[in-house]
């Protein structure tokens, strides 16, 4: 039986299990009329945003597909369209189920924590396994028909391009709504976070889904696919077209799907509120199973057992980086408590402490990634054969992402839990219900931060191996640091993540400005909002956030695609490689800093809201809200978008390689 058939079967298994989980969620009770009214508003707002976003993205995708058709041939063009559709479908599936699971999670929380966790986590499983299934299926099908990893590069570029727009657009939407709701609602009006009197509250809940479900799903799709494509390409080169070496990365991802499915059955929580341990248990079991499966897989396919140790190296590195992120962003740990303490003397000291924490948090991930690169290169035989060494690094990236099905499920369940708490607040349910949803949400905040750290680290390894694959295809000249064009490329690449972040941060600020004015206008002009007798216009805020996100996402997306083309043609492949390396280094460091600082500011605010250091409404709390406002676009817009930026640039270079 051909090896491609096994990976296709694993992909179909993932998609069938996705369908099973989705049906399981949909069968659950949806609660009372008020709860359904709120949930329907969130669902319709999210779907309206997705449809408008996809119309814009479709135009971009068709233009790029046409350019590829005439520049590289119909095969690459078809591969690109397939990748774009797969990424878009994964985002749509995740969005659809998340906006249906929120109210069902709220209703389940009325009876117990375990059932509420089961529903929220099942919806996360739909996101994680649909991403894994569609990614593996796409890569397998294209390789089956074309037998050339080079054709599959188009699939990766398509998935990454859509992911960039989804992450940037979703990030702008969610943080604009969040900032607007917090600054006017919490600080100025002094009302709770999910108070139905706040005109921006529905937009905020919609944003949780378009940013953290569709955005993160598309984000990890491109890292997942990118790592497989890089490893396939390098295996094709290093092992002289040996089918086992080419298919090993896809088959590792395939057995990872099986491990993830089994791991989901171990995510259970009792009513003691220890949700985090339940999520961690499922992740550890999936990782342990992957180690067992990978051992037998490598033993069967390859004559070098060291490749098994390479896979384990990547898997362990991912877990270590995840737990490092948890340390710097959890409200139970010292860094977050120090940020909360700093808020006692005002917003300025709170922001200083948060930035310091974000910068400090880069040290361990850099050491871990550096160690992983060296160890994987050495284990794969890089000291004797450069191509085999970088194949090992690519395989480590695949190992890091191999249990994506459950890793993404743990991350994507967070927005569902957040929405469930919002519905409980807006529907006026018992305090015990809100306590249970808060328990789910608290764990979700930490897992979301871990997911971002994991995604950024995986993307950095994937980008590095894509760059290595580019160097193997292009006949490079002088790439020493004495070459002026190489220096220029490094400078230019190092600048791009900062420029990109500037654009996305400003986009959030512009959109939030409009929402803040709209919320203030409604409080002033619509009588009886604060008394509960007047009804705020939630749809207006959703519309403002939607238009702003779609308008502002275009320029950052174009920069990622056009920068490698311009440098490659104007300065040559040597400068392009240098640009990619410069962007990778500064992008990785900036992304870790921003994601962790943002997560730490958020949880410092929640630590105070839990009754510490003066609690809600105190001056300390108001200072922490300001810090969280700065952190919002850090952690949910600019930071997570950078890992897609570095991968998109590397994939564009890889597709251009034969022309250079």
C-alpha positions as CSV (number, residue, x, y, z in Angstrom):
1,X,0.0,0.0,0.0
2,X,1.4,3.4,-1.0
3,X,2.5,5.6,1.8
4,X,0.3,8.5,0.6
5,X,-2.7,6.3,1.3
6,X,-1.9,6.0,5.0
7,X,-1.6,9.8,5.4
8,X,-4.8,10.3,3.5
9,X,-6.5,7.8,5.8
10,X,-5.2,9.6,8.8
11,X,-6.5,12.9,7.4
12,X,-10.0,11.4,6.8
13,X,-10.0,10.0,10.3
14,X,-9.3,13.5,11.6
15,X,-12.1,15.0,9.6
16,X,-14.6,12.2,10.5
17,X,-13.7,12.7,14.2
18,X,-14.2,16.5,13.7
19,X,-17.7,15.8,12.3
20,X,-18.4,13.5,15.3
21,X,-17.3,16.2,17.8
22,X,-19.3,18.9,16.0
23,X,-22.5,16.8,16.1
24,X,-21.9,16.0,19.8
25,X,-21.7,19.8,20.5
26,X,-24.8,20.6,18.5
27,X,-26.9,18.0,20.3
28,X,-26.5,19.8,23.7
29,X,-29.1,22.1,25.2
30,X,-29.0,25.8,24.3
31,X,-30.6,27.3,27.4
32,X,-33.3,29.9,27.7
33,X,-34.6,32.5,25.1
34,X,-32.3,35.3,26.4
35,X,-29.2,33.1,26.2
36,X,-30.1,32.1,22.6
37,X,-30.7,35.7,21.6
38,X,-27.2,36.7,22.7
39,X,-25.6,33.7,21.1
40,X,-27.4,34.3,17.8
41,X,-26.1,37.9,17.8
42,X,-22.6,36.7,18.3
43,X,-22.9,34.0,15.6
44,X,-24.5,36.3,13.0
45,X,-21.9,39.0,13.7
46,X,-19.0,36.5,13.3
47,X,-20.3,34.9,10.2
48,X,-21.1,38.3,8.6
49,X,-17.5,39.3,9.3
50,X,-16.1,36.1,7.8
51,X,-18.1,36.4,4.6
52,X,-17.0,40.0,4.1
53,X,-13.4,39.1,4.8
54,X,-13.4,36.1,2.5
55,X,-14.7,38.3,-0.4
56,X,-11.7,40.5,-0.1
57,X,-9.3,37.6,0.4
58,X,-10.7,35.8,-2.7
59,X,-9.8,38.7,-4.9
60,X,-6.2,38.7,-3.6
61,X,-6.0,34.9,-4.0
62,X,-7.3,35.0,-7.6
63,X,-4.8,37.7,-8.6
64,X,-1.9,35.7,-7.0
65,X,-3.1,32.5,-8.6
66,X,-3.1,34.2,-12.1
67,X,0.4,35.5,-11.6
68,X,1.6,32.0,-10.5
69,X,-0.2,30.5,-13.5
70,X,1.8,32.6,-16.0
71,X,5.0,32.7,-14.0
72,X,5.3,29.2,-12.6
73,X,2.7,27.1,-14.4
74,X,-0.8,25.7,-13.8
75,X,0.3,23.1,-11.2
76,X,1.6,25.7,-8.8
77,X,-1.4,27.9,-9.4
78,X,-3.8,25.0,-8.6
79,X,-1.8,24.1,-5.6
80,X,-2.0,27.7,-4.3
81,X,-5.8,27.8,-4.7
82,X,-6.1,24.5,-2.9
83,X,-4.0,25.7,0.0
84,X,-6.0,29.0,0.2
85,X,-9.3,27.1,0.2
86,X,-8.1,24.6,2.9
87,X,-7.0,27.4,5.2
88,X,-10.3,29.3,4.7
89,X,-12.4,26.2,5.2
90,X,-10.6,25.4,8.4
91,X,-11.2,28.9,9.7
92,X,-14.9,28.7,8.7
93,X,-15.4,25.3,10.4
94,X,-13.8,26.6,13.6
95,X,-15.8,29.8,13.6
96,X,-19.1,28.1,13.0
97,X,-18.8,25.5,15.8
98,X,-17.3,28.0,18.3
99,X,-20.2,30.4,18.0
100,X,-22.6,27.5,18.5
101,X,-20.7,25.9,21.4
102,X,-20.6,29.1,23.6
103,X,-24.3,29.1,24.7
104,X,-24.2,25.3,25.1
105,X,-21.2,25.7,27.4
106,X,-23.1,28.3,29.4
107,X,-26.1,26.0,29.7
108,X,-23.9,23.0,30.8
109,X,-22.2,25.2,33.4
110,X,-25.6,25.5,35.1
111,X,-25.3,21.8,36.1
112,X,-21.5,21.2,36.5
113,X,-18.0,22.2,35.4
114,X,-17.0,18.9,33.8
115,X,-19.9,18.9,31.3
116,X,-19.1,22.6,30.4
117,X,-15.5,21.8,29.9
118,X,-16.4,18.8,27.7
119,X,-18.5,21.0,25.3
120,X,-16.0,23.8,25.1
121,X,-13.1,21.4,24.6
122,X,-15.0,19.4,22.0
123,X,-15.5,22.6,20.0
124,X,-11.7,23.3,20.3
125,X,-11.2,19.7,19.1
126,X,-13.2,20.5,15.9
127,X,-10.8,23.4,15.2
128,X,-7.6,21.5,16.0
129,X,-8.5,18.3,14.1
130,X,-10.0,20.1,11.1
131,X,-6.8,22.1,10.7
132,X,-4.6,18.9,11.0
133,X,-6.9,16.9,8.7
134,X,-7.2,19.5,5.9
135,X,-3.4,20.2,6.1
136,X,-2.3,16.6,5.9
137,X,-4.9,15.8,3.2
138,X,-3.8,18.7,1.0
139,X,-0.1,17.9,1.1
140,X,-0.7,14.2,0.6
141,X,-3.1,14.6,-2.3
142,X,-0.8,17.0,-4.2
143,X,2.3,14.9,-3.7
144,X,0.3,11.8,-4.8
145,X,-0.6,13.4,-8.1
146,X,2.5,15.5,-8.9
147,X,5.3,13.6,-7.1
148,X,7.2,16.9,-6.8
149,X,7.6,18.7,-3.4
150,X,8.1,21.9,-5.4
151,X,4.5,21.8,-6.5
152,X,3.3,21.5,-2.9
153,X,5.1,24.8,-2.2
154,X,2.1,26.5,-3.7
155,X,-0.2,24.9,-1.2
156,X,1.8,26.2,1.6
157,X,1.8,29.7,0.1
158,X,-1.9,29.6,-0.3
159,X,-2.5,28.5,3.3
160,X,-0.1,31.1,4.7
161,X,-1.5,34.0,2.6
162,X,-5.0,33.3,3.9
163,X,-3.7,32.8,7.4
164,X,-2.0,36.2,7.4
165,X,-5.2,38.0,6.4
166,X,-7.2,36.0,8.9
167,X,-4.9,36.6,11.8
168,X,-4.3,40.3,11.0
169,X,-7.9,41.1,10.2
170,X,-9.3,39.0,13.2
171,X,-6.7,40.6,15.5
172,X,-7.7,44.1,14.5
173,X,-11.4,43.3,15.0
174,X,-11.1,41.6,18.3
175,X,-8.7,44.1,19.9
176,X,-10.5,47.2,18.6
177,X,-13.8,45.9,20.1
178,X,-12.0,44.8,23.4
179,X,-10.2,48.1,23.9
180,X,-13.4,50.1,23.1
181,X,-15.5,48.0,25.5
182,X,-13.0,48.2,28.3
183,X,-12.0,51.8,28.2
184,X,-15.5,53.2,28.1
185,X,-17.4,50.4,29.9
186,X,-15.0,49.5,32.7
187,X,-13.0,52.7,33.2
188,X,-15.4,55.4,32.3
189,X,-18.9,53.9,33.1
190,X,-17.7,51.6,35.8
191,X,-19.8,48.6,34.6
192,X,-18.6,44.9,34.4
193,X,-16.8,43.5,31.4
194,X,-19.7,41.7,29.9
195,X,-22.5,44.0,30.9
196,X,-25.3,44.0,28.3
197,X,-25.6,47.8,28.7
198,X,-22.2,48.2,27.0
199,X,-22.8,48.8,23.2
200,X,-19.5,47.1,22.3
201,X,-20.0,43.9,24.3
202,X,-21.4,41.8,21.4
203,X,-18.5,43.1,19.1
204,X,-16.1,42.1,21.9
205,X,-17.5,38.5,22.0
206,X,-17.5,38.3,18.2
207,X,-13.9,39.4,18.2
208,X,-12.9,36.5,20.5
209,X,-14.0,34.2,17.8
210,X,-12.7,35.9,14.7
211,X,-9.3,36.5,16.4
212,X,-8.7,33.5,18.6
213,X,-10.6,30.8,16.7
214,X,-10.4,31.6,13.0
215,X,-7.2,33.6,13.4
216,X,-5.3,31.0,15.5
217,X,-6.6,28.1,13.4
218,X,-5.4,29.7,10.2
219,X,-2.1,30.6,11.9
220,X,-1.3,27.1,13.0
221,X,-2.5,25.7,9.7
222,X,0.3,27.6,7.9
223,X,3.0,26.6,10.4
224,X,1.8,23.0,10.3
225,X,1.8,22.9,6.5
226,X,5.0,24.9,6.2
227,X,7.0,22.6,8.4
228,X,5.8,19.5,6.5
229,X,6.6,21.1,3.1
230,X,10.1,22.2,4.2
231,X,10.9,18.7,5.5
232,X,9.5,17.0,2.3
233,X,11.6,19.3,0.1
234,X,14.8,18.7,2.1
235,X,14.1,15.0,2.3
236,X,13.7,14.9,-1.5
237,X,17.1,16.6,-1.9
238,X,19.1,15.0,1.0
239,X,17.9,11.4,0.3
240,X,17.9,11.6,-3.5
241,X,14.2,11.4,-4.0
242,X,13.7,8.4,-1.6
243,X,9.9,8.2,-1.0
244,X,10.3,7.2,2.7
245,X,12.3,10.3,3.6
246,X,9.8,12.5,1.7
247,X,6.8,10.9,3.3
248,X,8.2,10.6,6.9
249,X,7.2,14.2,7.9
250,X,3.6,13.7,6.7
251,X,3.3,10.3,8.4
252,X,4.7,11.7,11.7
253,X,1.9,14.3,11.5
254,X,-0.6,11.5,10.6
255,X,0.2,9.4,13.7
256,X,0.1,12.7,15.7
257,X,-3.6,13.0,14.7
258,X,-4.3,9.5,16.2
259,X,-2.4,10.5,19.3
260,X,-4.4,13.8,19.6
261,X,-7.7,12.0,19.2
262,X,-6.9,9.5,22.0
263,X,-5.6,12.4,24.1
264,X,-9.0,14.2,23.9
265,X,-10.7,11.4,25.9
266,X,-8.5,12.2,28.9
267,X,-9.5,15.9,29.3
268,X,-11.9,15.7,32.2
269,X,-12.4,18.0,35.2
270,X,-14.1,17.6,38.5
271,X,-16.0,20.5,40.1
272,X,-12.8,21.4,42.1
273,X,-12.1,23.9,39.3
274,X,-8.7,22.4,38.3
275,X,-9.4,22.8,34.6
276,X,-5.7,23.5,33.8
277,X,-4.6,20.1,35.0
278,X,-7.3,18.4,32.9
279,X,-6.1,20.1,29.8
280,X,-2.4,19.4,30.6
281,X,-3.2,15.7,31.1
282,X,-4.6,15.3,27.6
283,X,-1.7,17.1,26.1
284,X,0.9,14.9,27.9
285,X,-0.9,11.7,27.0
286,X,-1.0,12.7,23.3
287,X,2.7,13.6,23.4
288,X,3.6,10.3,25.1
289,X,1.6,8.3,22.4
290,X,3.3,10.3,19.7
291,X,6.7,9.2,21.0
292,X,5.7,5.6,20.9
293,X,4.1,5.8,17.4
294,X,7.1,7.8,16.0
295,X,9.5,5.2,17.2
296,X,7.8,2.4,15.3
297,X,7.3,4.6,12.3
298,X,10.9,5.6,12.0
299,X,12.1,2.1,12.7
300,X,9.9,0.8,9.9
301,X,10.6,3.5,7.2
302,X,14.2,4.6,7.8
303,X,17.6,3.0,8.6
304,X,18.6,5.9,10.9
305,X,16.9,5.7,14.4
306,X,18.5,9.1,15.2
307,X,15.6,10.6,13.2
308,X,13.3,9.4,15.9
309,X,15.3,11.3,18.5
310,X,15.1,14.4,16.3
311,X,11.3,14.2,16.3
312,X,11.3,13.8,20.1
313,X,13.6,16.8,20.4
314,X,11.1,19.0,18.6
315,X,8.2,17.7,20.6
316,X,10.0,18.3,24.0
317,X,11.1,21.8,22.8
318,X,7.5,22.7,22.1
319,X,6.4,21.6,25.6
320,X,9.3,23.5,27.3
321,X,8.5,26.7,25.4
322,X,4.8,26.3,26.3
323,X,5.5,25.9,30.0
324,X,8.0,28.9,29.9
325,X,5.2,31.0,28.4
326,X,2.9,29.7,31.1
327,X,5.3,30.9,33.8
328,X,5.5,34.4,32.4
329,X,1.8,34.8,31.8
330,X,0.0,32.9,34.6
331,X,-1.7,34.9,37.3
332,X,-0.3,32.4,39.8
333,X,3.3,33.1,39.0
334,X,5.7,35.8,40.2
335,X,6.0,37.9,36.9
336,X,2.3,38.6,36.7
337,X,2.0,39.4,40.4
338,X,4.9,41.9,40.0
339,X,3.1,43.6,37.1
340,X,-0.1,43.8,39.2
341,X,1.8,45.2,42.1
342,X,3.4,47.8,39.8
343,X,-0.1,49.1,39.0
344,X,-0.4,50.4,42.6
345,X,1.7,53.3,41.5
346,X,-0.1,53.9,38.2
347,X,-0.4,52.8,34.6
348,X,3.1,54.0,33.7
349,X,4.9,51.6,36.2
350,X,2.5,48.8,35.2
351,X,3.4,49.2,31.5
352,X,7.2,49.4,32.3
353,X,7.0,46.2,34.3
354,X,5.0,44.4,31.6
355,X,7.5,45.4,28.9
356,X,10.4,44.2,31.0
357,X,8.7,40.9,31.6
358,X,8.0,40.4,27.8
359,X,11.6,41.2,26.9
360,X,13.0,38.8,29.6
361,X,10.7,36.0,28.5
362,X,12.7,35.7,25.2
363,X,15.7,34.2,26.9
364,X,14.6,30.6,27.4
365,X,12.8,30.2,24.1
366,X,15.9,31.4,22.3
367,X,18.1,28.9,24.2
368,X,15.6,26.1,23.6
369,X,15.2,26.9,19.8
370,X,19.0,27.2,19.5
371,X,19.6,23.9,21.3
372,X,16.9,22.2,19.2
373,X,18.5,23.4,15.9
374,X,22.0,22.2,16.9
375,X,20.9,18.9,18.3
376,X,18.5,18.1,15.4
377,X,21.2,19.1,12.9
378,X,23.8,16.9,14.6
379,X,21.5,13.9,15.2
380,X,20.4,13.9,11.5
381,X,24.1,13.8,10.4
382,X,24.6,17.5,9.5
383,X,28.3,17.3,10.3
384,X,28.7,15.0,7.2
385,X,25.9,16.2,5.0
386,X,24.4,19.7,5.3
387,X,21.2,18.7,3.5
388,X,20.5,15.9,6.0
389,X,21.2,18.2,8.9
390,X,18.7,20.8,7.8
391,X,16.2,17.9,7.1
392,X,16.6,17.0,10.8
393,X,15.8,20.6,11.8
394,X,12.7,20.5,9.6
395,X,11.7,17.1,11.1
396,X,12.1,18.7,14.6
397,X,9.6,21.4,13.6
398,X,7.2,18.7,12.4
399,X,7.7,16.9,15.8
400,X,6.9,20.2,17.6
401,X,3.6,20.5,15.7
402,X,2.7,16.8,15.4
403,X,0.1,16.8,18.2
404,X,-1.5,20.0,16.7
405,X,-4.9,18.4,16.9
406,X,-5.0,18.6,20.7
407,X,-2.6,21.6,21.1
408,X,-4.9,23.8,19.1
409,X,-8.0,22.3,20.8
410,X,-6.6,23.4,24.2
411,X,-6.1,26.9,22.7
412,X,-9.3,27.3,20.8
413,X,-11.5,26.2,23.7
414,X,-10.5,29.5,25.5
415,X,-12.7,31.9,23.4
416,X,-15.7,29.5,23.8
417,X,-15.3,29.6,27.5
418,X,-14.8,33.4,27.4
419,X,-18.0,33.8,25.4
420,X,-19.8,31.4,27.7
421,X,-19.0,33.7,30.7
422,X,-20.2,36.7,28.7
423,X,-23.5,35.0,27.9
424,X,-23.9,34.1,31.6
425,X,-23.3,37.7,32.6
426,X,-25.6,39.2,30.0
427,X,-28.4,36.7,30.6
428,X,-28.3,37.3,34.4
429,X,-27.6,33.7,35.4
430,X,-26.7,32.6,38.9
431,X,-23.4,33.5,40.4
432,X,-22.4,29.8,40.6
433,X,-22.7,29.6,36.7
434,X,-20.4,32.6,36.3
435,X,-18.0,31.0,38.8
436,X,-17.8,27.9,36.7
437,X,-17.3,29.8,33.4
438,X,-14.7,32.0,35.0
439,X,-12.8,28.8,36.0
440,X,-12.9,27.7,32.4
441,X,-11.9,31.2,31.2
442,X,-9.0,31.5,33.6
443,X,-7.4,28.3,32.3
444,X,-8.2,29.5,28.8
445,X,-6.2,32.7,29.3
446,X,-3.1,30.8,30.2
447,X,-3.6,28.1,27.4
448,X,-4.1,30.9,24.9
449,X,-0.7,32.5,25.8
450,X,0.9,29.0,25.7
451,X,-0.6,28.5,22.3
452,X,0.8,31.7,21.0
453,X,4.3,30.9,22.3
454,X,4.1,27.5,20.8
455,X,2.9,28.8,17.4
456,X,5.6,31.5,17.3
457,X,8.4,28.9,18.1
458,X,7.1,26.4,15.7
459,X,6.9,29.0,13.0
460,X,10.5,30.1,13.6
461,X,11.7,26.5,13.1
462,X,9.5,26.1,10.0
463,X,10.7,29.4,8.5
464,X,14.3,28.5,9.1
465,X,13.9,25.2,7.3
466,X,12.0,26.9,4.4
467,X,15.0,29.3,4.1
468,X,17.3,26.3,4.1
469,X,15.2,24.6,1.4
470,X,15.4,27.9,-0.6
471,X,19.3,27.8,-0.4
472,X,19.3,24.2,-1.7
473,X,17.3,25.2,-4.7
474,X,19.0,28.5,-5.7
475,X,22.6,28.6,-6.8
476,X,23.8,31.1,-4.3
477,X,26.9,33.3,-4.8
478,X,28.7,35.2,-2.0
479,X,26.6,35.2,1.2
480,X,29.4,36.2,3.5
481,X,29.0,39.3,5.8
482,X,31.6,41.1,3.6
483,X,29.0,41.3,0.8
484,X,27.3,44.7,1.0
485,X,24.0,43.3,-0.5
486,X,23.9,40.7,2.2
487,X,24.2,43.4,4.9
488,X,21.5,45.4,3.2
489,X,19.3,42.4,3.1
490,X,19.8,41.7,6.8
491,X,19.0,45.3,7.7
492,X,15.9,45.3,5.6
493,X,14.6,42.0,6.9
494,X,15.3,43.1,10.5
495,X,13.2,46.2,9.9
496,X,10.2,44.5,8.4
497,X,8.7,43.0,11.6
498,X,8.9,46.4,13.3
499,X,7.2,48.2,10.3
500,X,4.6,45.4,10.1
501,X,3.9,45.7,13.9
502,X,3.6,49.4,13.6
503,X,0.9,49.1,10.9
504,X,-1.1,46.5,12.8
505,X,-0.8,48.4,16.1
506,X,-2.0,51.6,14.5
507,X,-4.8,49.8,12.8
508,X,-6.1,48.6,16.2
509,X,-5.8,52.1,17.6
510,X,-7.7,53.7,14.7
511,X,-10.5,51.1,14.9
512,X,-10.7,51.4,18.7
513,X,-10.9,55.2,18.4
514,X,-14.0,54.8,16.2
515,X,-15.6,52.3,18.6
516,X,-14.9,54.4,21.7
517,X,-16.6,57.4,20.1
518,X,-19.6,55.2,19.1
519,X,-19.9,53.8,22.6
520,X,-19.7,57.2,24.2
521,X,-22.3,58.5,21.7
522,X,-24.7,55.8,22.5
523,X,-24.3,56.3,26.3
524,X,-25.0,60.0,25.7
525,X,-27.8,59.9,23.1
526,X,-29.8,56.7,23.8
527,X,-31.9,57.3,26.9
528,X,-32.1,54.7,29.7
529,X,-29.0,52.6,28.7
530,X,-27.5,52.7,32.2
531,X,-30.9,52.2,33.9
532,X,-31.6,49.1,31.7
533,X,-34.6,50.6,30.1
534,X,-32.9,51.6,26.8
535,X,-31.4,49.1,24.4
536,X,-27.9,49.8,23.0
537,X,-27.2,49.4,19.3
538,X,-24.7,46.4,19.3
539,X,-24.8,45.9,15.6
540,X,-23.3,49.4,14.9
541,X,-20.1,48.5,16.9
542,X,-19.9,45.1,15.1
543,X,-20.2,47.0,11.7
544,X,-17.5,49.5,12.7
545,X,-15.0,46.8,13.8
546,X,-15.7,44.7,10.6
547,X,-15.1,47.6,8.2
548,X,-12.0,48.7,10.1
549,X,-10.5,45.2,10.2
550,X,-11.1,44.5,6.5
551,X,-9.7,47.9,5.3
552,X,-6.7,47.8,7.6
553,X,-5.6,44.2,6.9
554,X,-4.7,44.7,3.2
555,X,-1.5,46.7,3.4
556,X,0.3,44.4,6.0
557,X,-0.7,41.4,3.9
558,X,0.7,42.9,0.7
559,X,4.0,43.8,2.4
560,X,4.6,40.2,3.3
561,X,4.1,39.0,-0.2
562,X,5.8,41.8,-2.1
563,X,8.9,42.4,0.0
564,X,10.6,39.1,-1.0
565,X,9.7,39.6,-4.6
566,X,11.2,43.1,-4.6
567,X,14.4,42.2,-2.8
568,X,14.8,39.0,-4.8
569,X,14.6,40.7,-8.2
570,X,16.3,43.9,-7.3
571,X,19.2,42.7,-5.2
572,X,19.4,39.0,-6.0
573,X,19.0,35.7,-4.0
574,X,21.9,36.4,-1.6
575,X,20.2,39.6,-0.3
576,X,16.8,37.7,-0.2
577,X,18.2,35.0,2.0
578,X,19.7,37.7,4.3
579,X,16.4,39.5,4.4
580,X,14.6,36.3,5.4
581,X,17.2,35.6,8.2
582,X,17.0,39.2,9.5
583,X,13.2,39.0,9.5
584,X,13.2,35.6,11.2
585,X,15.5,36.8,14.1
586,X,13.8,40.1,14.9
587,X,10.4,38.7,14.1
588,X,10.8,35.8,16.6
589,X,12.1,38.0,19.4
590,X,9.5,40.7,18.9
591,X,6.7,38.2,18.6
592,X,7.6,36.5,21.9
593,X,8.0,39.9,23.7
594,X,4.7,41.2,22.5
595,X,2.7,38.0,23.1
596,X,4.0,37.4,26.6
597,X,3.9,41.0,27.7
598,X,0.3,41.2,26.5
599,X,-0.7,37.9,28.2
600,X,1.0,39.0,31.4
601,X,-0.8,42.4,31.4
602,X,-4.1,40.7,30.8
603,X,-3.7,38.3,33.7
604,X,-2.3,41.0,36.0
605,X,-5.6,42.8,35.5
606,X,-7.6,39.6,36.2
607,X,-5.5,38.9,39.3
608,X,-6.6,42.3,40.6
609,X,-10.2,41.7,39.6
610,X,-10.1,38.5,41.7
611,X,-10.0,40.7,44.8
612,X,-6.3,41.3,45.2
613,X,-4.5,44.7,45.6
614,X,-7.8,46.6,46.0
615,X,-10.0,44.6,43.5
616,X,-12.3,45.9,40.8
617,X,-13.0,49.6,40.6
618,X,-9.8,50.6,42.6
619,X,-7.2,53.0,41.2
620,X,-4.9,49.9,40.9
621,X,-7.4,48.2,38.8
622,X,-7.9,51.2,36.5
623,X,-4.1,51.3,36.0
624,X,-4.0,47.6,35.2
625,X,-6.9,48.1,32.6
626,X,-4.7,50.7,30.9
627,X,-1.8,48.2,30.8
628,X,-4.1,45.5,29.4
629,X,-5.3,48.0,26.7
630,X,-1.7,48.3,25.5
631,X,-1.2,44.6,25.8
632,X,-4.3,43.7,23.8
633,X,-2.9,44.4,20.3
634,X,0.5,43.2,21.5
635,X,-0.8,39.7,22.2
636,X,-3.7,39.2,19.8
637,X,-2.8,41.3,16.7
638,X,0.8,42.2,16.1
639,X,2.7,39.5,18.1
640,X,0.9,36.4,16.7
641,X,0.9,37.9,13.1
642,X,4.7,38.1,13.0
643,X,5.1,34.3,12.9
644,X,2.9,34.2,9.8
645,X,4.9,37.1,8.3
646,X,8.2,35.3,8.5
647,X,6.7,32.1,7.0
648,X,4.8,33.9,4.2
649,X,8.0,35.6,3.2
650,X,10.0,32.3,3.2
651,X,7.3,30.5,1.2
652,X,7.1,33.4,-1.4
653,X,10.9,33.0,-1.7
654,X,10.6,29.3,-2.1
655,X,8.0,29.6,-4.9
656,X,10.2,32.2,-6.6
657,X,13.4,30.1,-6.2
658,X,13.4,28.5,-9.7
659,X,13.0,32.0,-11.3
660,X,15.9,33.4,-9.4
